[in-house]
Amino acid sequence: MRRILEIGEDQIPAQIIAMRREKTLSKLMAEINASVLSDSTEERARAQVALDRLGFL
């Protein structure tokens, strides 16, 4: 998830393309989804920011 949170928003599309090519996008989405369900408020907030940056509402 840090991979998405630490780059500029203008780099997100290229990062998604790279992750699809590397077959790591599914792993990232699983990590974000697990974080959304976390007991930690901070972890849930980070997951929501990551989803927002990826274009999910």
C-alpha positions as CSV (number, residue, x, y, z in Angstrom):
1,M,0.0,0.0,0.0
2,R,2.9,2.3,0.7
3,R,3.9,2.0,-2.9
4,I,0.7,3.9,-3.9
5,L,0.7,6.3,-0.9
6,E,4.3,7.5,-1.5
7,I,4.2,8.5,-5.1
8,G,2.8,11.5,-6.8
9,E,-0.8,11.3,-8.1
10,D,0.5,11.9,-11.6
11,Q,2.5,8.7,-11.3
12,I,-0.5,6.5,-10.3
13,P,-1.6,5.4,-13.8
14,A,2.0,4.3,-14.7
15,Q,2.3,2.5,-11.4
16,I,-1.0,0.6,-12.0
17,I,0.3,-0.4,-15.4
18,A,3.6,-1.6,-14.0
19,M,1.8,-3.5,-11.2
20,R,-0.5,-5.2,-13.7
21,R,2.6,-6.1,-15.8
22,E,4.4,-7.5,-12.7
23,K,1.2,-9.2,-11.6
24,T,1.3,-7.5,-8.2
25,L,-1.9,-5.4,-8.5
26,S,-4.1,-8.1,-7.0
27,K,-1.8,-8.5,-4.0
28,L,-2.0,-4.7,-3.4
29,M,-5.8,-4.8,-3.6
30,A,-5.9,-7.7,-1.2
31,E,-3.7,-5.7,1.2
32,I,-5.8,-2.6,0.9
33,N,-9.0,-4.6,1.4
34,A,-7.6,-6.2,4.6
35,S,-6.5,-2.8,5.9
36,V,-10.0,-1.4,5.3
37,L,-11.3,-4.1,7.7
38,S,-8.5,-3.5,10.3
39,D,-9.3,-2.7,13.9
40,S,-6.8,0.2,13.6
41,T,-8.5,3.5,12.7
42,E,-5.1,4.7,11.3
43,E,-4.8,1.6,9.1
44,R,-8.3,2.0,7.8
45,A,-7.7,5.7,7.0
46,R,-4.5,4.8,5.1
47,A,-6.4,2.2,3.1
48,Q,-9.2,4.7,2.2
49,V,-6.6,7.2,1.0
50,A,-5.0,4.4,-1.1
51,L,-8.4,3.5,-2.6
52,D,-9.1,7.2,-3.3
53,R,-5.7,7.6,-5.0
54,L,-6.5,4.6,-7.2
55,G,-9.8,6.1,-8.2
56,F,-12.1,4.0,-6.1
57,L,-14.8,5.7,-4.0
